Amino acid sequence: MTYTEATEYLFNALPMFQSQGAGAYKPGLDTVRTLAAAFGDPQRRLRCIHIGGTNGKGSTAHSLAAILAASGLTVGLFTSPHLVDFRERIRINGNMISEAEVVDFTERFLANDKLRNLQPSFFELTTIMALEFFARRRVDVAVVEVGLGGRLDSTNIIMPDLCVVTNISLDHTALLGDTAEAIAYEKAGIFKPDVPVVISEAYGSVRKVFEQKALATGCPIYFACDEPLFKAASQHNDHIIYTGTPWGELHGELCGDCQKLNTAGILTAVKVLEDKGYPVTGRAIADGLAHVCEMTGLSGRWSTIRHNPDVVCDTGHNIGGWQYLAPRLERESRRLAASDRRLHVILGFVNDKNIDPILELLATVDADFHFVAPDIRRARPAAELAAEAARFGIRGSIHSSVAEGYEKTLAEAGEGDMIFVGGSTFVVAEISALR
């Protein structure tokens, strides 16, 4: 079996949420526990950190992995989705799992008729692939990002040293519930007895859900938003400076507006890990935050992928992410207009989200819009997106593909202009692959 054959099997023969949506979601842990047992229960041989929440999971997971690696630890990192290569999901100290190791695991799975008859989902199988890879490599710690929800997510078979929940907003409501409180309940399903929990951001009734779940579970809980471990966060074009931290001035490479709250959670998590005996140093914290993309391979978080014109990508795809993205785009538009430059927005979505709240936010952004559809089954047609946007006074060009939209936008943009790419992870992935 070649690597291409292995990934084609993973993508096409197994139900995959990213391409199929809710039909691929298999709630419950019975299948993943059976798979884990067949591969030697690798989760029992690992120290782990479990990261859940609606937005910011990936940024938080990559940042903690970078900090721990900078501290001299061997760190496994399991995240989703990938942008270009499946192997982006499974890394050790920034290095992707090899093609040979993906093939080997897939062949061992396919050789076991009993396991094949389980008909696991794509995410169930890749979760065990990651955990077994980390256990065989004897990593010091694995940072594991929840796929969807928490309580019934495949990753919830681990027993972590620490749980982090970033924030809660309305996303995947058909699967997790249509209120913030219901979604918070699902996310809090990763809480474990005596395992500390850090909440990056929670207020009101959502906070109460977390407090009640922590009390019932018997785990200490820390709300990073109450007293962030920095006195000020100064936003710059390509970084954020955090001052007044226990470790001195810190420069954060991730500079999206949402990152200040994410960083509050990250620093509180680091403090808890310090108290648990993890060998984290101030220098490692500074290095990890300043070089997270280089150290872990993270991309797609207000990431500049080319210059002249600047092309910025962000994978924010729900109202929780766009409440930060839209105001920033509005500020960028005004900044560009002051020097007679222009903002261009390449926008595409999947078809199972309510995008009206996002379009309402974008209605105040002065930009040239380009509507596209990612090349997946769940894509929202570009013409349909354009019609929905028109209801909010947003008008622009309709393109037959992401590649065409990108090429035409590049041709129209002048030097000094800015192109923003977003709406769906899959739009960002296609443009990342074109580079």
C-alpha positions as CSV (number, residue, x, y, z in Angstrom):
1,M,0.0,0.0,0.0
2,T,1.3,3.5,-0.9
3,Y,0.7,6.6,1.2
4,T,-1.7,7.9,-1.4
5,E,-3.7,4.6,-1.2
6,A,-3.7,4.8,2.6
7,T,-5.0,8.4,2.7
8,E,-7.5,7.7,0.0
9,Y,-8.9,4.9,2.1
10,L,-9.0,7.1,5.2
11,F,-10.7,9.9,3.3
12,N,-13.1,7.9,1.2
13,A,-13.9,4.6,2.8
14,L,-14.5,6.0,6.3
15,P,-17.1,8.5,7.3
16,M,-15.3,11.9,7.4
17,F,-17.1,14.8,9.1
18,Q,-15.1,17.4,7.2
19,S,-16.5,16.3,3.9
20,Q,-19.8,14.6,4.8
21,G,-21.0,16.7,7.8
22,A,-23.3,15.3,10.5
23,G,-23.7,12.0,8.7
24,A,-20.1,11.1,9.6
25,Y,-20.5,12.0,13.3
26,K,-20.5,8.9,15.5
27,P,-21.2,9.9,19.1
28,G,-20.1,7.5,21.8
29,L,-16.9,5.9,22.9
30,D,-17.6,2.1,22.4
31,T,-16.0,1.9,19.0
32,V,-12.9,4.0,19.8
33,R,-12.4,2.0,23.0
34,T,-12.5,-1.3,21.1
35,L,-10.0,0.1,18.6
36,A,-7.7,1.3,21.4
37,A,-7.8,-2.1,23.0
38,A,-6.8,-3.8,19.8
39,F,-3.8,-1.5,19.5
40,G,-2.7,-2.0,23.1
41,D,-4.5,0.9,24.8
42,P,-1.9,3.5,23.9
43,Q,-3.8,6.2,25.9
44,R,-2.8,4.4,29.1
45,R,0.8,4.8,28.4
46,L,0.7,8.6,27.8
47,R,0.7,11.8,29.8
48,C,-1.8,14.1,28.1
49,I,-3.2,17.6,28.0
50,H,-6.7,17.8,26.6
51,I,-7.9,20.9,24.8
52,G,-11.6,21.6,24.1
53,G,-13.9,24.5,23.3
54,T,-15.5,26.1,20.3
55,N,-12.8,28.5,19.0
56,G,-9.2,28.7,19.8
57,K,-8.6,25.0,20.5
58,G,-6.0,24.8,17.7
59,S,-4.1,27.9,18.7
60,T,-4.1,26.9,22.4
61,A,-3.0,23.3,21.6
62,H,-0.1,24.5,19.3
63,S,1.0,27.2,21.7
64,L,1.2,24.8,24.7
65,A,3.0,22.2,22.5
66,A,5.5,24.8,21.5
67,I,6.1,26.0,25.1
68,L,6.5,22.4,26.3
69,A,8.9,21.5,23.4
70,A,10.9,24.7,24.2
71,S,11.2,23.4,27.7
72,G,13.1,20.4,26.4
73,L,10.2,17.9,26.4
74,T,9.3,15.5,23.5
75,V,5.7,16.6,22.7
76,G,3.1,14.9,20.6
77,L,0.4,17.1,19.1
78,F,-2.9,15.8,17.7
79,T,-5.1,18.4,16.0
80,S,-7.7,18.8,13.3
81,P,-8.5,19.4,10.5
82,H,-5.4,19.5,8.3
83,L,-5.0,22.1,5.5
84,V,-2.9,20.4,2.9
85,D,-1.4,17.1,4.1
86,F,-3.2,14.6,6.4
87,R,0.0,14.2,8.4
88,E,-0.4,17.8,9.7
89,R,-2.8,16.3,12.3
90,I,-0.1,14.2,14.0
91,R,3.2,15.7,15.0
92,I,6.0,15.3,17.5
93,N,8.0,18.5,18.2
94,G,6.6,19.9,15.0
95,N,7.6,17.0,12.8
96,M,4.8,15.3,11.0
97,I,4.2,11.5,11.3
98,S,5.9,9.8,8.3
99,E,4.1,8.5,5.3
100,A,5.5,5.1,6.1
101,E,4.0,5.2,9.6
102,V,0.6,6.2,8.2
103,V,0.7,3.3,5.8
104,D,1.8,0.8,8.5
105,F,-1.0,1.7,10.8
106,T,-3.6,1.6,8.0
107,E,-2.4,-1.8,6.8
108,R,-2.5,-3.2,10.4
109,F,-6.1,-2.0,10.7
110,L,-7.2,-3.4,7.4
111,A,-5.6,-6.8,8.2
112,N,-8.0,-7.2,11.1
113,D,-11.5,-8.1,9.8
114,K,-13.0,-7.7,13.3
115,L,-11.8,-4.1,13.4
116,R,-12.9,-3.4,9.9
117,N,-16.4,-4.6,10.7
118,L,-16.6,-2.0,13.4
119,Q,-16.8,0.6,10.6
120,P,-15.1,3.3,12.6
121,S,-15.3,6.9,11.5
122,F,-12.3,8.7,10.0
123,F,-11.8,10.6,13.3
124,E,-12.1,7.5,15.5
125,L,-9.4,5.7,13.5
126,T,-7.0,8.7,13.3
127,T,-7.3,9.3,17.0
128,I,-6.0,5.8,17.7
129,M,-3.3,6.2,15.0
130,A,-2.1,9.4,16.8
131,L,-2.2,7.9,20.3
132,E,-0.4,4.7,19.3
133,F,2.2,6.7,17.4
134,F,2.9,8.9,20.4
135,A,3.0,5.9,22.8
136,R,5.5,4.0,20.5
137,R,7.7,7.1,20.3
138,R,7.5,7.5,24.1
139,V,6.7,11.2,24.0
140,D,6.9,13.0,27.4
141,V,3.4,14.4,26.9
142,A,0.8,14.5,24.2
143,V,-1.4,17.6,23.6
144,V,-4.7,16.3,22.3
145,E,-7.3,18.6,20.7
146,V,-11.0,17.5,20.9
147,G,-12.5,16.9,17.5
148,L,-16.2,17.8,18.1
149,G,-17.9,18.5,21.4
150,G,-16.1,16.6,24.2
151,R,-18.3,14.3,26.2
152,L,-18.7,11.8,23.3
153,D,-15.6,12.8,21.3
154,S,-13.2,10.0,20.4
155,T,-10.4,11.7,22.3
156,N,-12.3,11.5,25.6
157,I,-10.7,8.1,26.3
158,I,-7.5,9.8,27.6
159,M,-6.8,10.6,31.3
160,P,-5.1,13.9,31.1
161,D,-2.9,15.9,33.5
162,L,-4.8,19.0,32.6
163,C,-7.9,20.0,30.6
164,V,-8.4,23.4,28.9
165,V,-11.6,24.7,27.5
166,T,-11.1,27.8,25.4
167,N,-14.6,29.3,24.9
168,I,-18.2,28.6,23.9
169,S,-20.2,29.8,20.9
170,L,-22.9,28.4,18.7
171,D,-21.4,25.9,16.3
172,H,-22.5,22.4,15.3
173,T,-25.8,23.1,16.9
174,A,-27.5,20.2,15.3
175,L,-25.1,17.8,17.1
176,L,-24.2,19.6,20.3
177,G,-27.4,21.6,21.2
178,D,-28.8,25.0,20.1
179,T,-27.9,27.0,23.2
180,A,-24.6,28.0,24.7
181,E,-25.4,26.2,27.9
182,A,-26.1,22.9,26.1
183,I,-22.9,23.2,24.1
184,A,-21.0,24.0,27.3
185,Y,-22.3,20.9,28.9
186,E,-21.0,18.8,26.0
187,K,-17.6,20.5,26.2
188,A,-17.4,20.0,30.0
189,G,-17.7,16.2,29.3
190,I,-13.9,16.1,29.2
191,F,-13.6,17.0,32.9
192,K,-12.1,14.2,35.0
193,P,-11.9,13.7,38.8
194,D,-9.0,15.5,40.4
195,V,-7.7,16.8,37.0
196,P,-7.4,20.6,37.0
197,V,-9.4,22.5,34.4
198,V,-8.6,25.9,32.9
199,I,-11.4,27.9,31.2
200,S,-10.0,30.6,29.0
201,E,-13.3,32.5,28.7
202,A,-16.7,32.0,30.3
203,Y,-19.4,34.2,31.7
204,G,-22.9,34.1,33.1
205,S,-24.9,30.9,32.5
206,V,-22.0,29.2,30.6
207,R,-19.7,29.8,33.5
208,K,-22.3,28.3,35.8
209,V,-22.5,25.1,33.7
210,F,-18.7,24.7,34.1
211,E,-18.8,25.4,37.8
212,Q,-21.5,22.9,38.4
213,K,-19.8,20.2,36.3
214,A,-16.5,20.8,38.1
215,L,-18.2,20.5,41.5
216,A,-20.0,17.3,40.4
217,T,-16.8,15.8,38.9
218,G,-14.5,16.8,41.7
219,C,-11.9,18.7,39.8
220,P,-10.3,22.1,40.5
221,I,-11.3,24.8,38.0
222,Y,-9.5,28.1,37.1
223,F,-11.1,30.9,35.1
224,A,-8.3,32.6,33.2
225,C,-10.5,35.5,32.2
226,D,-10.9,36.5,35.8
227,E,-7.3,37.6,36.4
228,P,-5.2,37.1,33.2
229,L,-1.6,36.6,33.9
230,F,-0.7,39.7,32.0
231,K,-1.4,43.3,32.8
232,A,-1.7,44.6,29.3
233,A,-1.7,43.2,25.7
234,S,-0.6,45.6,23.0
235,Q,-1.8,44.7,19.5
236,H,0.7,45.2,16.6
237,N,0.3,44.3,13.0
238,D,2.2,41.0,13.2
239,H,2.4,40.2,16.9
240,I,1.0,41.0,20.4
241,I,3.2,42.2,23.3
242,Y,2.1,41.0,26.7
243,T,3.4,43.0,29.6
244,G,3.2,42.4,33.4
245,T,3.4,38.6,33.3
246,P,5.2,36.5,35.9
247,W,7.8,35.7,33.2
248,G,8.4,39.2,32.0
249,E,7.5,40.7,28.6
250,L,6.2,38.2,26.1
251,H,5.7,38.5,22.3
252,G,2.9,36.5,20.9
253,E,3.3,35.5,17.2
254,L,-0.4,34.8,16.9
255,C,-2.0,38.2,16.5
256,G,-5.7,37.7,15.8
257,D,-7.9,39.7,18.1
258,C,-9.2,36.6,19.8
259,Q,-5.6,35.6,20.8
260,K,-5.6,37.8,23.9
261,L,-8.2,35.6,25.6
262,N,-6.6,32.4,24.2
263,T,-3.3,33.6,25.7
264,A,-4.9,34.2,29.1
265,G,-5.9,30.5,29.1
266,I,-2.5,29.4,27.8
267,L,-0.6,31.2,30.5
268,T,-2.9,30.0,33.3
269,A,-2.5,26.4,31.9
270,V,1.3,26.9,32.0
271,K,1.1,28.0,35.6
272,V,-0.9,24.9,36.5
273,L,1.5,22.7,34.7
274,E,4.4,24.3,36.6
275,D,2.6,23.5,39.8
276,K,2.3,19.9,38.7
277,G,6.1,19.6,38.2
278,Y,6.3,20.2,34.4
279,P,9.8,21.8,33.8
280,V,8.5,25.0,32.2
281,T,10.8,28.0,32.2
282,G,10.2,31.7,31.4
283,R,12.5,31.4,28.5
284,A,10.5,28.5,27.1
285,I,7.3,30.4,27.5
286,A,8.7,33.3,25.6
287,D,10.2,31.1,22.8
288,G,7.0,29.1,22.4
289,L,4.7,32.0,22.1
290,A,7.1,33.9,19.8
291,H,7.8,31.0,17.4
292,V,4.7,28.8,17.7
293,C,4.2,28.5,13.9
294,E,7.8,27.5,13.2
295,M,7.9,25.1,16.1
296,T,4.6,23.3,15.4
297,G,3.6,24.0,11.8
298,L,0.6,26.0,12.8
299,S,-1.0,28.1,10.0
300,G,-4.3,29.7,9.1
301,R,-4.6,31.9,12.2
302,W,-4.4,35.4,10.7
303,S,-1.4,34.1,8.8
304,T,0.2,36.1,6.0
305,I,1.1,33.7,3.2
306,R,2.5,36.2,0.7
307,H,3.4,39.9,0.3
308,N,2.8,42.6,-2.3
309,P,-0.1,42.3,-2.1
310,D,-0.4,40.9,1.4
311,V,-2.6,37.7,1.5
312,V,-3.9,36.9,5.0
313,C,-5.7,33.6,5.8
314,D,-7.8,32.8,8.8
315,T,-9.7,29.6,9.5
316,G,-12.4,31.2,11.7
317,H,-15.6,29.7,10.5
318,N,-18.4,30.5,13.0
319,I,-19.9,33.5,14.8
320,G,-17.5,33.1,17.7
321,G,-14.5,33.6,15.4
322,W,-16.1,36.2,13.2
323,Q,-17.0,38.5,16.1
324,Y,-13.2,39.2,16.2
325,L,-12.4,38.9,12.5
326,A,-15.1,41.3,11.2
327,P,-14.0,44.2,13.4
328,R,-10.4,43.6,12.4
329,L,-11.2,43.6,8.7
330,E,-13.1,46.9,9.2
331,R,-10.0,48.4,10.8
332,E,-7.8,47.1,8.0
333,S,-10.1,48.5,5.4
334,R,-10.0,52.0,7.0
335,R,-6.2,51.8,7.3
336,L,-5.8,50.8,3.7
337,A,-8.2,53.5,2.5
338,A,-6.2,56.2,4.3
339,S,-3.3,55.4,1.8
340,D,-5.6,54.9,-1.2
341,R,-5.3,51.1,-1.0
342,R,-8.0,48.5,-1.0
343,L,-9.1,45.4,1.0
344,H,-10.2,42.3,-1.0
345,V,-12.1,39.5,0.7
346,I,-12.3,35.9,-0.7
347,L,-15.2,34.3,1.1
348,G,-16.6,30.8,1.1
349,F,-18.6,28.6,3.5
350,V,-20.0,25.1,4.0
351,N,-23.7,24.6,3.6
352,D,-24.7,23.5,7.2
353,K,-24.0,26.7,9.0
354,N,-26.3,29.7,9.7
355,I,-24.1,32.5,8.2
356,D,-26.6,35.3,8.6
357,P,-24.9,36.6,11.8
358,I,-21.5,36.6,10.0
359,L,-22.8,38.4,7.0
360,E,-24.4,41.0,9.3
361,L,-21.0,41.7,10.8
362,L,-19.4,41.9,7.4
363,A,-21.9,44.4,6.1
364,T,-19.9,47.3,7.6
365,V,-16.6,46.2,6.0
366,D,-15.7,48.2,2.9
367,A,-14.1,45.7,0.6
368,D,-14.2,44.1,-2.8
369,F,-15.8,40.7,-2.2
370,H,-15.1,37.5,-4.1
371,F,-17.5,34.5,-3.5
372,V,-16.2,31.0,-3.9
373,A,-17.1,27.4,-2.9
374,P,-14.6,24.9,-1.6
375,D,-14.2,21.7,-3.5
376,I,-16.1,19.4,-1.0
377,R,-19.5,17.8,-0.8
378,R,-20.7,20.2,1.9
379,A,-19.8,23.4,0.0
380,R,-22.3,26.2,-0.1
381,P,-22.5,27.2,-3.8
382,A,-20.8,30.6,-4.6
383,A,-23.9,31.9,-6.3
384,E,-26.0,31.0,-3.3
385,L,-23.6,32.7,-1.0
386,A,-23.6,35.8,-3.2
387,A,-27.4,35.9,-3.0
388,E,-27.4,35.6,0.8
389,A,-24.7,38.3,1.1
390,A,-26.8,40.7,-1.1
391,R,-29.5,40.6,1.5
392,F,-27.1,42.4,3.8
393,G,-25.9,44.8,1.1
394,I,-22.7,42.9,0.3
395,R,-22.1,42.5,-3.4
396,G,-19.1,41.1,-5.3
397,S,-17.9,38.7,-7.9
398,I,-18.9,35.0,-8.2
399,H,-16.1,32.5,-9.1
400,S,-16.3,29.0,-10.4
401,S,-13.6,27.7,-8.0
402,V,-11.4,28.8,-5.2
403,A,-8.4,28.8,-7.5
404,E,-10.1,31.1,-10.0
405,G,-11.2,33.4,-7.3
406,Y,-7.7,33.6,-5.9
407,E,-6.1,34.2,-9.3
408,K,-8.5,36.9,-10.3
409,T,-8.3,38.6,-7.0
410,L,-4.5,38.6,-7.2
411,A,-4.7,40.1,-10.7
412,E,-7.0,42.9,-9.5
413,A,-5.2,43.8,-6.3
414,G,-2.6,46.5,-6.4
415,E,0.7,46.6,-4.6
416,G,0.0,47.6,-1.0
417,D,-3.5,46.2,-1.1
418,M,-4.6,43.4,1.2
419,I,-6.4,40.1,0.4
420,F,-8.2,38.3,3.1
421,V,-9.2,34.6,2.7
422,G,-11.7,33.0,5.0
423,G,-15.1,31.7,5.9
424,S,-14.2,28.0,5.7
425,T,-11.2,26.0,6.7
426,F,-11.5,24.3,3.3
427,V,-11.1,27.6,1.3
428,V,-8.0,28.4,3.3
429,A,-6.7,24.8,2.7
430,E,-7.2,25.1,-1.1
431,I,-5.4,28.4,-1.3
432,S,-2.6,27.1,1.0
433,A,-2.1,24.3,-1.5
434,L,-1.9,26.7,-4.4
435,R,1.1,28.5,-3.0
